[in-house]
Amino acid sequence: MILDRMLFFLQGRMLLAVLAVLLVLGLTIDFFESARYLFSVEGTAGDVFLFYLCKIPLLMHMLLPISLVIGSCICFAVLGRSLQLRAFAAAGIGPLRLAAPTTALAVLVVGATFLLAEFVVPPALDRSEKLMLESFKEIDQTWRFYRKHYWYQGEADRLFRISQVERQGRRLRGVMLLEMDPDFHVRVRSDIGRVLWKGDHWVGQGIQERAFEDGWLISLRSIQQKRLTWPERPGRFRDLRGRPKQKSLSELSLAMDELERRGLPAARYRMEYHNRFAYPLLGFALILLALSWLCDPSRRRTLAGALIEATGLIFGAYFLVMMATAAVTGGAVSVAFGSWSPVVMVLVVALLGWTICLKPRRSGNP
């Protein structure tokens, strides 16, 4: 019990130290990359501080499994250099016993990583995006990809193109409504600046209505404001935009169903849904693989060697994830297969590693 507690807290402290170093490094690199627009507009020092405060949850979510692997490799390297692993082996403490505290810590990291992604990262990203748009007047390509205008299918033969959706579909801006005839030709086109939901009906402001017949414009009129007799309710226009990581599991599920119903691609959202579980478990699989040789008391290791091993593991996992993502994007494999195949591959290799690690002890060899 004392040994388990000692190893657990030793690796916990190492995990936090590595996480702190990586967080500072990541925030520093991002600061120098973003300084061009952070200090070129009316954003204040408080806005910059809040902006980077909102970045910490996403960085922590990405770095927790990585920090666990690096911290464990360093911890066992220190134990090996001080001959403590050999002392444990001489006392009859085997690899499975040594791996138990690390496995317990890994389970906690898996839970923390999932909770961060589900409850902390989405609101932090929402706030970060709002600061980028309002205070810094900037939005990078990764945000812009998920901020395109969307088409919505209305009742009967009605199509909507909406620039901005607010308050869960109760306020719309930049609306273009196309009413089609049975041959799917435009019969009426309405361009509306703002549309508001007033409890049981819609009100449009800044309206231009064009009527067509046989493809020819036959009338054009402008209206300052009027009540709209739309059969669509606000739920039809719920804003599904935003990066996948900005959404909780329930929001991801809703976004996937709605996007596919509208004929829009939802693969990135579906992959994030699977990765919400697969990414933390990939870190757990990596630590199981690493422990299959870290617990070997006969290995002589240095701190530099431990860092190289950890880096190799992380880059190997990153390569598997990138290959699986590329296969999903190219349509070669399903989203579920692409998301979970790296985890399964690492677990299979970890199983082989533990088979080799435990085999000499089963045969009675020292």
Helices and strands as residue ranges (DSSP letters): H 2-38, H 45-81, H 84-90, H 95-115, I 116-120, H 121-134, H 141-144, E 150-153, E 158-166, E 171-180, E 186-197, E 202-213, E 216-228, G 234-237, G 244-246, H 249-261, H 267-294, H 303-329, H 335-362
